[in-house]
Amino acid sequence: MSTADWPLFEVFIRSRHGLSHKHVGSVHAVDATNALENARELYTRRNEGTSIWVVPSNTITASAPEQKDALFTSPVDKIYRHPSFYELPAAVDKM
């Protein structure tokens, strides 16, 4: 098996505690352990991260751009989802 046949892994790095992981790129590797090592060598050489995630690319399911309206547009008939219809308690009036 050549390196071109190795599975592709997506790499996510968290730069500091409390922040979200961000996608930084991809690596080919024999398995997840090797992918983690490759990602560390490639993307965190200067102590840029505190955490690394590697995910097999073939396990990621993504929405298509043409599905944007169906997935992300709020239905007009569900006005109760808008916060303007709720009374805030006095304890949180500074919100």
Buried (B, 14 or more C-beta within 10 A) or exposed (E): EEEEEBBEBBBBBBBEEEEEBEEBEBBBBEEEEBBBBBBBEEBBEEEEBBEBBBBBEEEEEEEEEEEEEEEEEEEEEEEEEEEEEEEEEEEEEEE
